[in-house]
Amino acid sequence: MASLVESGWQYLVTHFSDFQLACIGSFLLHESVFFLSGLPFIYLERAGFLSKYKIQTKNNTPAAQGKCITRLLLYHFCVNLPLMMASYPVFRAMGMRSSFPLPSWKEVSAQILFYFIIEDFVFYWGHRILHSKWLYKNVHSVHHEYATPFGLTSEYAHPAEILFLGFATIVGPALTGPHLITLWLWMVLRVLETVEAHCGYHFPWSLSNFFPLYGGADFHDYHHRLLYTKSGNYSSTFVYMDWIFGTDKGYRRLKTLKENGDMKQT
């Protein structure tokens, strides 16, 4: 497996420049993972498949789904891609590299874990600030246009929010100066996590059923259903920040009521 990865990476660094890999390569990887993981949830919603696992009974209209995709493509090409290109010199100055040797799996694992922890901390506070009255009305309300989220709505947001909360994603890599392959793995995992959190389905195989600290779709779907001043559940990946600061009390209360109701029915 290691030799296969090294052979593939050798091909990339031989045929493409550092700039092409870090900017164009990262953009193409992001678009591929994002749309391939998010589009199936549109199909599930339209076809009604696995509807018993759908968190909300309400469905989005094809027009609303189409609007989301159109806006996303506009934002990705007009905001995300230019941002990747503009930030390239900064990441290079902070130590990002694409050359050999590749980092060990221990180094990659440690950095990815660090990125998840620091991203969750920064995202929590940034997201909570976005729920202040003025910022919600003028910026964050765009993301909340979809009270019934589906996978692709994870990146549907005001351009100012993309820049603001995007900082949470890049602050970890900016601090460590990772190898590009580590950065790509982080991006893939972060995209898959946020798509799953917005997918609108809670499956028996959902990660939150096996890892209590992981939020997932059920945790974040509650955030979208409620008014901005009442929602809570501000974390991106884990649940402990909301638990520590008491911003998940409504969600926990509702979950307890549902569990007690299910017990009475059985």
N, C-alpha and C positions, 0 to 999 in steps of 0.2 A: 504493500500500500504506500509506504514512504517513497519507494523508488518511482511509483506511478505518479505521485504528486510532484516529485522532483523533476521528472521527465516533462510533465505538463507545464511546470513553471519555467523550465529551461526553454521550452518552445516560446512561451509568452515573452520572456525577457530578451530573447534573440530577435523576435520579429516586431516587437513594439517598444516604443520609448517609455521611459519612466512616467512622463506626463500623460501619454496615451493610456497607459494602464491605470494610473491613479485617478484620472478624470473620466475619460470615455469608457474605460473598462469598468470602473465602479458604477457609473451611470447605467450601463447596459445590464450589469449584474443586478442592480437594484430594480430596474424596470422588469426584468425577467422574473425574479423571485416574487416581487410585489403582485404583478398581475396574474401570474400562474397560481399563486396561493389565494388570491382574493376573488378572482372571477368565478370559481366553482360555487361560491356561496350565493352569487346572483342566480346561478342556475338552480341551486337547491331551493331558493326562495320562490322562483317563478314556477318550478315544476311541482313544488309541494313535497319533495322527497325529504324523508327524515324529519317531518314536521313535528313529531312528538318530542324532538329534542330542541325545538325552537323556543327561545326564552320568551319572546313576545308573540302574540297571535297576529298582530298587525303586520302587513307586508308593505314594502315600498313599491310604488308604481314603476313600470318600465321607464317612464319619462324621468322620474327622480333618479333612477339608477343611471340612465344615460347622461343626465346633467352632471352627476358625480364624476363619471369617467371623462367627460369632455373637459371639465374644470381641472381634473387631476393631470391630464396630459399637458394642459396649458401651464399649470404650476410647475410641473416637473421640468419642462423644457425651458421655461422662462425664469424660474427661480432656482430650482435644485441644481440643474446643470451649470449655469453661470456661477453659482455659489461653490460648487466643487472645483471649478477651474480657478476661481479667485483665491480659494483657500489652499491650493496646492503649494505655493511657496512657503506658506506658514507651516504646513505639516512637514515639508522638507527641512525647514530650519529647525523643527523640533525633533528631528531624528527619524522620520518615516523613510523606509527604504524598501526596495523591491529586489535587491541583489541577493546572491547566495552568500553565506549559508542560510537555509530556512530555519526559523526558530523551532525549538523543541516543543513537543506537545505539552510539556509541563509549563513552559513559558507562555505558550498560547492560552492554556487553560487558566493560568493565574491572571493573565491580563484580561481575558474575557469576563471572569468572575468580578474583577475590579471594576470593569466597565459597567456591568449590570448594577452593581451596588451604588456607584457614584451617579449613574444615570438616573436611577430610581429616586435618589435623594434630591438631586437638582430638579428633576421633572416634577416631583411632588410639590415643591415650593413654587416653581414657575407656574404650574397648572393651577395651584391654589390662588396665586396672584391674579391669574386670568379670570378667575371667578369673582373678582371685585366688580362692583357695579359698572364702572365706566369701561373697563377693559372687556368685560363680558359683552356689553352692548355693542361696542365698536369693533371688537376683534374676535373674541372666542365664540360668539354666537353663530358664526359661520360654520364652525365644526359641529355645533349642536343643532343645525338645521335638520339633521337626521336623528330624531328621537328613537327610531328603530334602526340601529346601526347594522351595517353589513361590512364584510371584510375590507372593501376598498375605501370606506369612509374613514378608515384610520388615518389617512393622510389628506383628507379633505379639510382644508383649513385656510384661514386668511393668510396671505403671504407674510404678514408681520409675525403671525404665530409660528409659521414654518421656521422663520429665522430665530425667534425667541426660544421655542422649545427644542429646536434643532441643536442648540448649544448644549443641552443635556446629553445628547447622543455623542457629540464630538469632544466633550471636555475630557473624558477618560483617555481616548487615544491621543489627544493633544498633550496630555501630561506625560504619557509614557513613550511617545515616539515609536509606534509599533512597526513591525514588518507589514507590508501591504497585504500579505496573505492573512494575517491576523485581523487587519482592518476589514477585509472582505468577509471573513467568517463572522465577525461582530455585526456587520451590516445585515448579513443574511439572517442571523438569529434574531436581531432586533426587529427586522421586517416581519418575520414569521410570528414573533410574539405579539406585535401590535395588530396584525391582521387577525390573529386568533382572538385577541381581546375584544375586537369589534365585530366578530363574525356573526353574533346573534344566536349562536347555538351552544348548548352545554351538553356535550356527549359523555357517554360512560368512560371514554378514553381521554377525556380532557385532562390536561396536566394538573389542574387544580384539585382533582379527585385524589391525586397521589402525593402532591406536594402542598401541604397546608399554607406555606408562605407565599405560594404563587396565586395571583389574583385571577386571571383568565377572563373569559367572556361573561360569566355570571356576575362577577364582581364589577366589571366596567359597564355592563349593560344597565345596571341600576343607576349608575352615574348619568347616563343619557336620558333616562326616563323621567328624572325629577327636575324641578325648577332649579335655576343656577344657584340660588342662595341656600338650597336645602340638600343638594346632591351628595357632597362628600365623595369618598372613594377617588381621591385625586392621584394616587400612585399609578405608575405605568406598568410595572411588572410584579412587584411583591405587595404584600398587604400590611407589613409591619409599621410603615410610616403612618398610615391612616389609623392603625390601632394605637400607636403611641400618642398621637395627638387628638384622638377621639373623633376623627372625621368619618368614621365608619359605623357610628352607633345606629343610625337609621337602617342601614343595610343589615347589620347583625340582628336588630330587632325584627325586621321583616323576615329574615331567614329563620329565626326561632319560631315565629308565628306560623310560617308555612310548614316547618317540620312538625310542630305540635298538631297542626291541622291534619297532616298526613297520618300521624299516629292515631288520631281519633277515628279516622276513616277506616283504618285496618283492624 
